[in-house]
């Protein structure tokens, strides 16, 4: 009888699951929202596990290229004091 080794994904790699409709979801934390202080979750859905991973990676790459959030409407200190 061979024993199957249980392996775990490393911390920070996100999560993957299949819902009742057979759709795969991939979800990963993208740091903290600077406006609210809450954790930001990026999620992708697809019919296959591999496609969901690829969509998630595409979204994360886009966020990294374009920046996290546009912060143009946050007032500077001198505007806030006045």
Backbone as JSON Lines, residues from 0, in Angstrom:
{"i":0,"aa":"X","n":[0.83,-1.16,0.0],"ca":[0.0,0.0,0.0],"c":[0.89,1.24,0.0]}
{"i":1,"aa":"X","n":[0.65,2.13,-0.95],"ca":[1.45,3.34,-1.03],"c":[0.72,4.47,-0.32]}
{"i":2,"aa":"X","n":[1.48,5.28,0.34],"ca":[0.9,6.41,1.03],"c":[0.99,7.65,0.14]}
{"i":3,"aa":"X","n":[-0.08,8.39,0.11],"ca":[-0.1,9.61,-0.67],"c":[0.35,10.76,0.22]}
{"i":4,"aa":"X","n":[1.32,11.51,-0.27],"ca":[1.85,12.63,0.51],"c":[0.92,13.83,0.35]}
{"i":5,"aa":"X","n":[0.48,14.38,1.46],"ca":[-0.34,15.58,1.42],"c":[0.55,16.79,1.21]}
{"i":6,"aa":"X","n":[0.25,17.56,0.19],"ca":[1.03,18.76,-0.06],"c":[0.11,19.98,0.08]}
{"i":7,"aa":"X","n":[0.68,21.02,0.55],"ca":[-0.06,22.26,0.71],"c":[0.58,23.33,-0.16]}
{"i":8,"aa":"X","n":[-0.26,24.23,-0.64],"ca":[0.26,25.37,-1.38],"c":[0.89,26.32,-0.38]}
{"i":9,"aa":"X","n":[1.86,27.12,-0.82],"ca":[2.5,28.07,0.1],"c":[1.55,29.19,0.5]}
{"i":10,"aa":"X","n":[1.85,29.83,1.62],"ca":[1.06,30.97,2.08],"c":[1.08,32.07,1.04]}
{"i":11,"aa":"X","n":[-0.05,32.72,0.87],"ca":[-0.14,33.83,-0.07],"c":[-0.45,33.43,-1.49]}
{"i":12,"aa":"X","n":[-0.68,32.15,-1.74],"ca":[-0.94,31.71,-3.12],"c":[-2.41,31.78,-3.48]}
{"i":13,"aa":"X","n":[-3.26,32.16,-2.53],"ca":[-4.68,32.3,-2.82],"c":[-5.43,30.99,-2.62]}
{"i":14,"aa":"X","n":[-6.67,30.97,-3.13],"ca":[-7.47,29.76,-2.99],"c":[-8.18,29.47,-4.31]}
{"i":15,"aa":"X","n":[-8.52,28.21,-4.49],"ca":[-9.21,27.75,-5.69],"c":[-10.28,26.77,-5.26]}
{"i":16,"aa":"X","n":[-11.46,26.9,-5.85],"ca":[-12.54,25.98,-5.53],"c":[-13.5,25.88,-6.69]}
{"i":17,"aa":"X","n":[-14.28,24.83,-6.67],"ca":[-15.28,24.59,-7.69],"c":[-16.66,24.69,-7.04]}
{"i":18,"aa":"X","n":[-17.54,25.5,-7.62],"ca":[-18.86,25.68,-7.02],"c":[-19.82,24.59,-7.49]}
{"i":19,"aa":"X","n":[-21.07,24.66,-7.05],"ca":[-22.06,23.63,-7.37],"c":[-22.41,23.57,-8.84]}
{"i":20,"aa":"X","n":[-22.18,24.67,-9.58],"ca":[-22.48,24.7,-11.0],"c":[-21.31,24.23,-11.86]}
{"i":21,"aa":"X","n":[-20.21,23.86,-11.24],"ca":[-19.05,23.37,-11.96],"c":[-18.1,24.46,-12.42]}
{"i":22,"aa":"X","n":[-18.3,25.68,-11.93],"ca":[-17.43,26.79,-12.3],"c":[-16.28,26.89,-11.3]}
{"i":23,"aa":"X","n":[-15.07,27.03,-11.81],"ca":[-13.9,27.17,-10.95],"c":[-13.69,28.62,-10.58]}
{"i":24,"aa":"X","n":[-13.31,28.87,-9.34],"ca":[-13.03,30.21,-8.83],"c":[-11.59,30.22,-8.33]}
{"i":25,"aa":"X","n":[-10.89,31.3,-8.62],"ca":[-9.54,31.52,-8.08],"c":[-9.56,32.88,-7.42]}
{"i":26,"aa":"X","n":[-9.04,32.96,-6.21],"ca":[-9.12,34.19,-5.42],"c":[-7.8,34.42,-4.71]}
{"i":27,"aa":"X","n":[-7.36,35.68,-4.71],"ca":[-6.09,35.99,-4.06],"c":[-6.15,37.38,-3.44]}
{"i":28,"aa":"X","n":[-5.5,37.54,-2.32],"ca":[-5.45,38.83,-1.65],"c":[-4.47,39.73,-2.39]}
{"i":29,"aa":"X","n":[-4.89,40.99,-2.6],"ca":[-4.05,41.95,-3.31],"c":[-3.64,43.09,-2.38]}
{"i":30,"aa":"X","n":[-3.4,42.79,-1.14],"ca":[-2.97,43.82,-0.21],"c":[-4.13,44.53,0.45]}
{"i":31,"aa":"X","n":[-3.85,45.71,0.95],"ca":[-4.84,46.48,1.71],"c":[-5.29,47.67,0.89]}
{"i":32,"aa":"X","n":[-6.57,47.95,0.9],"ca":[-7.12,49.12,0.24],"c":[-6.69,50.35,1.03]}
{"i":33,"aa":"X","n":[-5.98,51.3,0.42],"ca":[-5.49,52.44,1.19],"c":[-6.61,53.36,1.67]}
{"i":34,"aa":"X","n":[-7.76,53.34,1.04],"ca":[-8.86,54.2,1.45],"c":[-9.6,53.66,2.66]}
{"i":35,"aa":"X","n":[-9.85,52.36,2.66],"ca":[-10.67,51.77,3.72],"c":[-9.88,50.98,4.75]}
{"i":36,"aa":"X","n":[-8.69,50.54,4.42],"ca":[-7.9,49.72,5.32],"c":[-8.3,48.25,5.31]}
{"i":37,"aa":"X","n":[-9.25,47.89,4.43],"ca":[-9.7,46.49,4.35],"c":[-8.9,45.73,3.3]}
{"i":38,"aa":"X","n":[-8.83,44.44,3.47],"ca":[-8.13,43.58,2.53],"c":[-8.85,43.58,1.18]}
{"i":39,"aa":"X","n":[-8.08,43.64,0.1],"ca":[-8.64,43.6,-1.25],"c":[-8.5,42.19,-1.8]}
{"i":40,"aa":"X","n":[-9.59,41.66,-2.33],"ca":[-9.59,40.33,-2.92],"c":[-9.82,40.45,-4.42]}
{"i":41,"aa":"X","n":[-9.0,39.78,-5.19],"ca":[-9.15,39.72,-6.63],"c":[-9.62,38.31,-6.95]}
{"i":42,"aa":"X","n":[-10.69,38.19,-7.75],"ca":[-11.26,36.88,-8.04],"c":[-11.47,36.72,-9.54]}
{"i":43,"aa":"X","n":[-11.31,35.5,-10.03],"ca":[-11.58,35.16,-11.42],"c":[-12.36,33.86,-11.45]}
{"i":44,"aa":"X","n":[-13.21,33.73,-12.48],"ca":[-14.03,32.53,-12.64],"c":[-13.86,32.0,-14.07]}
{"i":45,"aa":"X","n":[-13.87,30.69,-14.2],"ca":[-13.77,30.06,-15.52],"c":[-14.29,28.62,-15.43]}
{"i":46,"aa":"X","n":[-14.43,28.0,-16.58],"ca":[-14.94,26.63,-16.62],"c":[-13.9,25.59,-16.21]}
{"i":47,"aa":"X","n":[-12.62,25.92,-16.33],"ca":[-11.57,24.99,-15.92],"c":[-10.69,25.66,-14.86]}
{"i":48,"aa":"X","n":[-10.01,24.84,-14.1],"ca":[-9.14,25.33,-13.04],"c":[-7.97,26.14,-13.62]}
{"i":49,"aa":"X","n":[-7.4,25.63,-14.7],"ca":[-6.28,26.3,-15.33],"c":[-6.68,27.66,-15.89]}
{"i":50,"aa":"X","n":[-7.86,27.72,-16.52],"ca":[-8.33,28.99,-17.08],"c":[-8.61,30.01,-15.98]}
{"i":51,"aa":"X","n":[-9.13,29.56,-14.85],"ca":[-9.38,30.46,-13.73],"c":[-8.06,31.02,-13.19]}
{"i":52,"aa":"X","n":[-7.04,30.17,-13.08],"ca":[-5.73,30.62,-12.63],"c":[-5.15,31.66,-13.6]}
{"i":53,"aa":"X","n":[-5.29,31.4,-14.91],"ca":[-4.76,32.32,-15.91],"c":[-5.48,33.66,-15.87]}
{"i":54,"aa":"X","n":[-6.8,33.64,-15.72],"ca":[-7.56,34.89,-15.63],"c":[-7.15,35.69,-14.39]}
{"i":55,"aa":"X","n":[-6.96,35.0,-13.29],"ca":[-6.54,35.66,-12.06],"c":[-5.17,36.3,-12.24]}
{"i":56,"aa":"X","n":[-4.25,35.57,-12.85],"ca":[-2.9,36.1,-13.07],"c":[-2.94,37.31,-14.0]}
{"i":57,"aa":"X","n":[-3.81,37.27,-15.01],"ca":[-3.96,38.4,-15.92],"c":[-4.45,39.64,-15.17]}
{"i":58,"aa":"X","n":[-5.44,39.45,-14.29],"ca":[-5.95,40.57,-13.5],"c":[-4.88,41.14,-12.57]}
{"i":59,"aa":"X","n":[-4.11,40.25,-11.94],"ca":[-3.05,40.71,-11.04],"c":[-1.96,41.45,-11.8]}
{"i":60,"aa":"X","n":[-1.6,40.96,-13.0],"ca":[-0.6,41.65,-13.81],"c":[-1.08,43.03,-14.22]}
{"i":61,"aa":"X","n":[-2.37,43.14,-14.59],"ca":[-2.93,44.43,-14.98],"c":[-2.9,45.41,-13.81]}
{"i":62,"aa":"X","n":[-3.26,44.95,-12.61],"ca":[-3.2,45.82,-11.43],"c":[-1.78,46.28,-11.14]}
{"i":63,"aa":"X","n":[-0.83,45.39,-11.34],"ca":[0.56,45.73,-11.07],"c":[1.06,46.76,-12.09]}
{"i":64,"aa":"X","n":[0.66,46.62,-13.36],"ca":[1.08,47.57,-14.39],"c":[0.44,48.94,-14.19]}
{"i":65,"aa":"X","n":[-0.86,48.97,-13.92],"ca":[-1.59,50.22,-13.86],"c":[-1.6,50.87,-12.48]}
{"i":66,"aa":"X","n":[-1.21,50.14,-11.49],"ca":[-1.25,50.67,-10.13],"c":[-2.49,50.14,-9.43]}
{"i":67,"aa":"X","n":[-2.5,50.26,-8.12],"ca":[-3.59,49.69,-7.33],"c":[-4.9,50.44,-7.49]}
{"i":68,"aa":"X","n":[-4.92,51.68,-7.06],"ca":[-6.14,52.47,-7.1],"c":[-5.82,53.89,-7.51]}
{"i":69,"aa":"X","n":[-6.69,54.52,-8.27],"ca":[-6.47,55.95,-8.53],"c":[-6.77,56.75,-7.26]}
{"i":70,"aa":"X","n":[-5.82,57.53,-6.82],"ca":[-5.97,58.26,-5.56],"c":[-6.12,59.77,-5.81]}
{"i":71,"aa":"X","n":[-6.61,60.17,-6.99],"ca":[-6.69,61.58,-7.34],"c":[-7.71,62.34,-6.5]}
{"i":72,"aa":"X","n":[-8.76,61.69,-6.03],"ca":[-9.8,62.41,-5.31],"c":[-9.56,62.49,-3.8]}
{"i":73,"aa":"X","n":[-8.44,61.99,-3.33],"ca":[-8.1,62.11,-1.9],"c":[-7.43,63.46,-1.68]}
{"i":74,"aa":"X","n":[-7.96,64.28,-0.79],"ca":[-7.4,65.62,-0.6],"c":[-6.02,65.57,0.07]}
{"i":75,"aa":"X","n":[-5.21,66.55,-0.29],"ca":[-3.92,66.68,0.36],"c":[-4.11,67.34,1.72]}
{"i":76,"aa":"X","n":[-3.07,67.38,2.52],"ca":[-3.19,67.89,3.88],"c":[-3.6,69.36,3.9]}
{"i":77,"aa":"X","n":[-3.0,70.18,3.02],"ca":[-3.34,71.6,3.04],"c":[-4.8,71.85,2.64]}
{"i":78,"aa":"X","n":[-5.34,71.07,1.75],"ca":[-6.76,71.2,1.37],"c":[-7.64,70.73,2.51]}
{"i":79,"aa":"X","n":[-7.26,69.67,3.17],"ca":[-8.06,69.12,4.25],"c":[-8.11,70.06,5.45]}
{"i":80,"aa":"X","n":[-7.03,70.75,5.74],"ca":[-6.98,71.66,6.89],"c":[-7.85,72.88,6.64]}
{"i":81,"aa":"X","n":[-7.88,73.38,5.42],"ca":[-8.69,74.6,5.11],"c":[-10.14,74.36,5.14]}
